[in-house]
Amino acid sequence: MATKSLDVFVIGAGVIGLSTAICALEAGFRVTIFAETFPGDKKSIKYTSCWAAANHVSVAATNELLHQLERETLPIFLSLLKEDPLVPVMIRPHKSYSQVYGAKEQEQADHLARCYTDLRVMDPSELPEGVAHGALFSTLCIDVPRYLPYLMDRFMTAGGHAFRVTLPSLSALLSEKNRPALEPFPPTSGPTQPSIFPAAVVNCTGIGALSMGDVMDTNLYPTRGEVLIIRAPWIRDGVALLYSDGHLTYTIPRQSGDVILGGTFQPNDWHPTSRPETVKLIKERGIAAQPELLPADKREAKNIDDLDVVEECVGLRPTRKGGLRIETSFLAVGDKTFPVVHNYGHGGAGYQSSWGSANAAVELLKSVV
Ligand SMILES: Cc1cc2nc3c(=O)[nH]c(=O)nc-3n(C[C@H](O)[C@H](O)[C@H](O)COP(=O)(O)OP(=O)(O)OC[C@H]3O[C@@H](n4cnc5c(N)ncnc54)[C@H](O)[C@@H]3O)c2cc1C
């Protein structure tokens, strides 16, 4: 099918919008991104991608679609790394620990063993005190503050265009009369106005799909994630420790030498800034799980104030009852009808399922235009 002359509008410039826009360009579409927030902007609670940790550790034991998309995404990241060593992604050992090991934990452990081919169950003699089960495997750590600009550059270099706009609805963008003002992004780039009628729209608005007119998906809700960025360039391994009270401590090292220390998973909690009691808990549990987060000369004292905290972060994972949405609907605006491919609701797995989701959305695009 010839897609060269067909315009596609992608709404959203998070990891899902950018990955989808790149795949659509590579499939031969002419692609324009429209978004309120872009990589490099001041961090915003409305832009989840800038707050992500982010690594590839599957949590999709019971969600077959997400599992498949995560599985497809992993080798794409690996081949990106092979082709371009400057891609801000690295492979690191990851230790997955659990203080309790019941049926649920076993299901997750079995799932991880299916996902990561080098996974090895650790011998009890290797486990830290109080840990009932541990597994060691290699996985990807994505340096988010570098990876998002990398995606944006890749999109622009491949001939994409972008506009900054806050949309009250998808139809506002498709209406000749009521379209809000569009600001080229970056300000000096691209045509002054995109063509008014695209062949299709791709909706990658994340948690924004809850309030976006024509979508208003009430199955969406935020899962609040509070994490800390710690300066600790000596850390090589990521660790996840599930405490017996349900708290999950996790660390994710970045290329930059920063380490993410998490965190919380708080459904329906919209609070946009950190809470002091949560920060304290994250620090205490973090030091207990991985004492090496502290500088070598300060480990013995185990004082949480000795952690070199760079930033306290809060992001809202776009979680969806029933799982992520990748499907097509049709939108009538005036006397025209536009196919809309939805690609949102990735919860805590948007990075690790990004390329699989992008390819699935582009397959839908090809089938509807
Ligand atoms: C603490 C934390 C840790 C995480 N760790 C991981 C991890 O380890 N691995 C992993 O895979 N994932 C992780 N995630 C999840 C991941 O960050 C999300 O799944 C992902 O960022 C969602 O991306 P998105 O593109 O769908 O949404 P967003 O990044 O929120 O992007 C939405 C885009 O749509 C635009 N938009 C929305 N509404 C409108 C509107 N009305 N008009 C114009 N533009 C609009 C926004 O401006 C933005 O550009 C984590 C998240 C958090 C918070």
The ligand as a Tripos MOL2 file, in Angstrom:
@<TRIPOS>MOLECULE
LIG
   53    58     1     0     0
SMALL
NO_CHARGES

@<TRIPOS>ATOM
      1 C1          7.5360    6.9090   38.7960 C.3       1 LIG1
      2 C2          7.2830    6.2250   37.4870 C.ar      1 LIG1
      3 C3          8.0870    5.1540   37.1060 C.ar      1 LIG1
      4 C4          7.8750    4.5210   35.8920 C.ar      1 LIG1
      5 N1          8.6960    3.4920   35.5360 N.ar      1 LIG1
      6 C5          8.5220    2.8660   34.3570 C.ar      1 LIG1
      7 C6          9.3780    1.8040   33.9740 C.ar      1 LIG1
      8 O1         10.2990    1.4330   34.6970 O.2       1 LIG1
      9 N2          9.1500    1.2000   32.7810 N.ar      1 LIG1
     10 C7          8.1390    1.5920   31.9520 C.ar      1 LIG1
     11 O2          7.9820    1.0160   30.8770 O.2       1 LIG1
     12 N3          7.3010    2.6050   32.2940 N.ar      1 LIG1
     13 C8          7.4610    3.2350   33.4870 C.ar      1 LIG1
     14 N4          6.6060    4.2350   33.8480 N.ar      1 LIG1
     15 C9          5.3900    4.4600   33.0570 C.3       1 LIG1
     16 C10         5.6170    5.3790   31.8740 C.3       1 LIG1
     17 O3          6.2100    6.5620   32.3090 O.3       1 LIG1
     18 C11         4.2690    5.6680   31.1950 C.3       1 LIG1
     19 O4          3.6090    4.4600   30.8570 O.3       1 LIG1
     20 C12         4.4800    6.4720   29.9060 C.3       1 LIG1
     21 O5          5.2920    7.6010   30.1590 O.3       1 LIG1
     22 C13         3.1700    6.9320   29.2960 C.3       1 LIG1
     23 O6          3.5070    7.6630   28.1570 O.3       1 LIG1
     24 P1          2.4260    8.3950   27.2580 P.3       1 LIG1
     25 O7          3.1530    8.8700   26.0590 O.co2     1 LIG1
     26 O8          1.2300    7.5080   27.0910 O.co2     1 LIG1
     27 O9          1.9080    9.6300   28.1580 O.3       1 LIG1
     28 P2          2.6020   11.0370   28.4880 P.3       1 LIG1
     29 O10         4.0460   10.8920   28.6660 O.co2     1 LIG1
     30 O11         1.8300   11.6220   29.6230 O.co2     1 LIG1
     31 O12         2.3780   11.9110   27.1950 O.3       1 LIG1
     32 C14         1.1020   12.4150   26.8630 C.3       1 LIG1
     33 C15         1.2640   13.4290   25.7630 C.3       1 LIG1
     34 O13        -0.0440   13.8340   25.3470 O.3       1 LIG1
     35 C16        -0.1140   15.2630   25.3950 C.3       1 LIG1
     36 N5         -1.4980   15.6440   25.6800 N.ar      1 LIG1
     37 C17        -2.3390   15.0870   26.5740 C.ar      1 LIG1
     38 N6         -3.5190   15.7350   26.5580 N.ar      1 LIG1
     39 C18        -3.4070   16.7120   25.6250 C.ar      1 LIG1
     40 C19        -4.2810   17.7200   25.1300 C.ar      1 LIG1
     41 N7         -5.5160   17.8690   25.5980 N.pl3     1 LIG1
     42 N8         -3.8120   18.5640   24.1380 N.ar      1 LIG1
     43 C20        -2.5590   18.4350   23.6600 C.ar      1 LIG1
     44 N9         -1.6910   17.4990   24.1090 N.ar      1 LIG1
     45 C21        -2.1180   16.6560   25.0590 C.ar      1 LIG1
     46 C22         0.8420   15.6540   26.4980 C.3       1 LIG1
     47 O14         1.2170   17.0200   26.4060 O.3       1 LIG1
     48 C23         1.9980   14.6970   26.2130 C.3       1 LIG1
     49 O15         2.8010   15.2090   25.1630 O.3       1 LIG1
     50 C24         6.7990    4.9220   35.0490 C.ar      1 LIG1
     51 C25         6.0270    6.0130   35.4220 C.ar      1 LIG1
     52 C26         6.2510    6.6600   36.6210 C.ar      1 LIG1
     53 C27         5.3980    7.8370   36.9940 C.3       1 LIG1
@<TRIPOS>BOND
     1     1     2 1
     2     2     3 ar
     3     2    52 ar
     4     3     4 ar
     5     4     5 ar
     6     4    50 ar
     7     5     6 ar
     8     6     7 ar
     9     6    13 1
    10     7     8 2
    11     7     9 ar
    12     9    10 ar
    13    10    11 2
    14    10    12 ar
    15    12    13 ar
    16    13    14 ar
    17    14    15 1
    18    14    50 ar
    19    15    16 1
    20    16    17 1
    21    16    18 1
    22    18    19 1
    23    18    20 1
    24    20    21 1
    25    20    22 1
    26    22    23 1
    27    23    24 1
    28    24    25 2
    29    24    26 1
    30    24    27 1
    31    27    28 1
    32    28    29 2
    33    28    30 1
    34    28    31 1
    35    31    32 1
    36    32    33 1
    37    33    34 1
    38    33    48 1
    39    34    35 1
    40    35    36 1
    41    35    46 1
    42    36    37 ar
    43    36    45 ar
    44    37    38 ar
    45    38    39 ar
    46    39    40 ar
    47    39    45 ar
    48    40    41 1
    49    40    42 ar
    50    42    43 ar
    51    43    44 ar
    52    44    45 ar
    53    46    47 1
    54    46    48 1
    55    48    49 1
    56    50    51 ar
    57    51    52 ar
    58    52    53 1
@<TRIPOS>SUBSTRUCTURE
     1 LIG1         1 GROUP 0 **** ****
